[in-house]
Amino acid sequence: MNSQDRIQPYSRNPLYWQYKAKPVLLLGGSVEDNLFQIPNIEEHLDLLKAVGGNYVRCTMSSRDEGDVWPFEGDRKTGLYDLSRPSEEYWRRFERFLQLTVKRDIISQIELWDRFDFARAPWQHNPYNPRNNINYTAKESNLLEDINVHPGQRKNAFFRTVPALENNELVLQYQHVQVDKMLSLSLQYGNVLYCMDNETNESPEWGWYWSKYIKGKAAEAGVGVETTEMWDAHNLLEEEHANTLDHPEIYSFIDLSQNNHRPPNEHWRNPQEVRRRIIESGHVRPMNSVKIYGANSGRYGSTRDGQERFWRNILGGLATSRFHRPPAGLGLSEIAQAHTRSMRMITDEMDIFTCQPHNDLLENRSWNEAYCAANPGVEYAVFFTDGGNVLLDVSDASGKPLAVRWLDIRKSQWAGKASRVEIETNGSLRLVTPTEEGYWAALVKVTS
């Protein structure tokens, strides 16, 4: 693949991505995070593609029933051999890469999922000294039993790098896994790299792996994009500075944990991150690879999940993907409808020239509506449950405007675009076609 065809920040607006030399908005949802391990992956990717999706998450995780681990077992002892990559694990991963690239679906890989390295999953993990022929607990300094949440940071697995404990014994086998992954993934231009799943470990851990991946990519003559996913839900906490302040290490930003926050903060904090990276001179895409929120989960309601999907995109993020059930909506019928509708409205506008513009909304009640716009050209307004607001269109300078309404849950336009009257103060009143429901208005200057 030509270097310009690989996924990379958009040359004209690096807050977004480009793929195959064209700007691309990444939308997604899936039934699992370690998608390469599910049996019906091809059908699932086809469904995602059919509703306008083009973005999946891929944790290199193995803790679910039916999963395989990344190393082969030793026939004599029944233990894993960390010097021998698993044929089945990596066959599944390579097939995943082939299926996604064929469908122009971008995959955001996470190297290390901390939930594989504590509690019950750790009892089956090949890196546990109890489970392999390569080292003992004493030799490796790794505990055989870790019965607390991984956020307690009890596993020295995440401190092996030279800047921390310099555990060369374990690190060599971590290299075996990452080298095998890169031998496959670097051949494909549709892959983004995230170091961890919601980590709170020392930043040197992720920094090491990002530099390592970039080094291997350079040896292969290709460019790659990397980030870290921090555990802190508040984007303004210092933890996130370890990504924001290091553009030389991380070329994009993952804001997924922001999807735990209440509506106003969910909108406001990414705007602060946006301002910070623009002022730094190192503008980079902001991704959201997992949106929490489903009545079946503990991290917000189904309504929260739907709203967060739209706030992300109108708030200027480059991606928005529903988290797997039960914590998210996955690729359920509700998620399908929102993905299809988001693609419908963004296909009718140039989202890559727009910016978050809630400042253009007047008479807006709390969490009623959200706006992205290229003032004077086009405006998109999302209503969380019906609504009635004034949109400042004074930048249109008296030019004729047309509005079109999208019924989001039905993925249907409510009639054709219609000319609208501008009030004397330069405002346009937007009243949703029904008093309730998810609606989006597309307002455009007409010739």
C-alpha angles and dihedrals in degrees: 000000000000112000091241090056094060121098108272140140112297109262094221096043115012091194083082137047132250126203126185086006094299130103113258133190110213118221127167157139134184142183093243140022098221088053096168089069098058118100099225097046096135094056091045093053090047090055092049091050092047093059094047099267123143106162133080138171120233117191111186086229131144108180101106127091111275094023124124127215124240096251136067123244124242109246096214100048103023088232127123122263108215092199092064119068114218113256094210097046093051093041088058092047094049091050089051090054091049094048095048097046090049089057096041090244116154116223123206106204123204112203099199127029107194092208089070089061104056142048118358098351091055089061089065099034115116091223091063105104089229091062106048141059095223105078145356128235090257094049095046101036088227121135119236093211125043110169101171135081111284089240086075087072097224096144115090087198086093094053101055097106121105095253091057123029097336092220098179094176095063095030092062090061092045085056090053090058097043093044091053091049092049093046085066106029098047088065089066127069097202097075130106120189127223117179101214148002109253096322130187094182123122110294091235088073095062093036089058094052095044091053090045093053093046090049093052090046091052090052088053091049097245137110124235136187121227140185144160129237111219125203098227111107092203108076090204093064117109093248090076092054087075086073102028095052096045110064088152088067105030121039097189139027129234114209099176097129089061085076088080092066130099118258103269094043091042088060099035103049097056087051089058091049089048091052091048096052093044092051090047091061090233101102113187138168118271112217133195107194097171128037113193121209131104133133087239093061141058102240105075136316131283087261090054091053093052094048093047091055091059097038089055095057098038086044091063102260118148095221142026124186132172113237120238121270139300091029094038143020095260110186095325121146089266092052090046091054094050093046092049092048094047089053091047095056098039090050087060095053141037100254090175091070095045130092135197106277114174085143087077092062119092129186087022117158123211111299092349102124144357129204140205118181152164092214114232092018113051142344134197120198124187120203117201096204113355120298154172120231141151117243117206105228096161090124088068086073096216095311116147114269133199128199129204125188125217120202096213102197091048094040088224133130111234098229129308127316111280133201113251136205120243118218119237092257091059095259131130119211112225116196117175116239090244130030092238139035139059111304136170126197123206113200118187138172109248128207 
